[in-house]
Amino acid sequence: MPYKTQSEDTHPVVEKLQFDHLRRMGRKERFERGLARMDDTLATMWNVLRRHRPHATPEQLHVEWARVQFGEEFAQKLEEHIQCRTLANIETPSAGQ
């Protein structure tokens, strides 16, 4: 059976070079690069959300992110939590004044 790459659009020679390069790196460098890619991915995701919803509040963006990552049920619970927290922080006049 011929070698099959991890990604259909990657040539086997290129994938071998990538894996050889990763093997030469230490664990710490591989870990740090992975974290950097995760940071880049999250930043890109937030930029896309902001672009698609330019008038959304930060809270609305968080709810939309939760919807994409964890599903509708979790997003609804997060939205309810944000609404309750916002209502709890509204200052009310004290009865003695």
C-alpha positions as CSV (number, residue, x, y, z in Angstrom):
1,M,0.0,0.0,0.0
2,P,1.5,3.4,-1.0
3,Y,2.2,6.0,1.6
4,K,-0.8,8.3,2.2
5,T,-0.2,11.8,3.5
6,Q,-2.0,13.3,6.5
7,S,-3.5,15.9,4.2
8,E,-4.8,15.2,0.7
9,D,-3.3,18.4,-0.7
10,T,0.3,17.8,0.6
11,H,2.8,16.0,-1.5
12,P,4.5,13.1,0.3
13,V,8.0,14.6,-0.2
14,V,6.9,17.8,1.4
15,E,5.2,16.0,4.3
16,K,8.4,14.0,4.9
17,L,10.4,17.2,5.1
18,Q,7.9,18.7,7.5
19,F,8.0,15.7,9.8
20,D,11.8,15.5,9.6
21,H,12.0,19.2,10.7
22,L,9.6,18.6,13.6
23,R,11.6,15.6,14.8
24,R,14.8,17.8,14.9
25,M,13.1,20.3,17.1
26,G,13.0,19.8,20.8
27,R,9.8,19.2,22.8
28,K,9.9,22.7,24.2
29,E,10.2,24.3,20.7
30,R,7.4,22.1,19.3
31,F,5.2,23.0,22.3
32,E,5.9,26.8,21.9
33,R,5.2,26.7,18.2
34,G,1.9,24.9,18.9
35,L,0.9,27.5,21.4
36,A,1.8,30.3,18.9
37,R,-0.3,28.7,16.2
38,M,-3.2,28.4,18.7
39,D,-2.9,32.1,19.5
40,D,-2.8,33.0,15.8
41,T,-5.9,30.8,15.2
42,L,-7.8,32.4,18.0
43,A,-6.9,36.0,16.9
44,T,-8.0,35.1,13.4
45,M,-11.3,33.7,14.7
46,W,-12.0,36.9,16.7
47,N,-11.2,39.1,13.7
48,V,-13.7,37.1,11.5
49,L,-16.4,37.4,14.2
50,R,-15.8,41.1,14.5
51,R,-15.9,41.5,10.7
52,H,-19.2,39.6,10.3
53,R,-20.8,41.4,13.3
54,P,-19.3,44.9,13.3
55,H,-22.0,46.3,15.7
56,A,-21.9,43.4,18.2
57,T,-20.9,44.0,21.8
58,P,-18.0,42.0,23.2
59,E,-20.6,40.0,25.1
60,Q,-22.4,39.2,21.9
61,L,-19.2,38.1,20.3
62,H,-18.4,35.8,23.2
63,V,-21.9,34.2,22.9
64,E,-21.3,33.7,19.2
65,W,-17.9,32.2,19.8
66,A,-19.5,29.8,22.3
67,R,-22.2,28.9,19.8
68,V,-19.6,27.9,17.2
69,Q,-17.3,26.1,19.7
70,F,-19.7,24.4,22.1
71,G,-23.1,24.5,20.4
72,E,-26.4,26.3,20.8
73,E,-27.3,25.0,24.3
74,F,-24.1,26.3,25.9
75,A,-24.4,29.6,24.0
76,Q,-27.9,30.1,25.4
77,K,-26.7,29.4,28.9
78,L,-23.8,31.8,28.5
79,E,-26.2,34.5,27.2
80,E,-28.5,34.0,30.2
81,H,-25.5,34.2,32.5
82,I,-24.4,37.5,30.9
83,Q,-27.9,39.0,31.1
84,C,-28.2,38.0,34.8
85,R,-24.8,39.4,35.6
86,T,-25.7,42.6,33.8
87,L,-28.9,43.0,35.7
88,A,-27.2,42.3,39.0
89,N,-24.8,45.1,38.4
90,I,-27.4,47.7,37.8
91,E,-27.2,50.2,40.7
92,T,-30.5,50.9,42.4
93,P,-31.2,53.8,44.6
94,S,-31.0,53.0,48.3
95,A,-34.3,53.1,50.2
96,G,-33.0,55.5,52.8
97,Q,-32.4,58.4,50.5
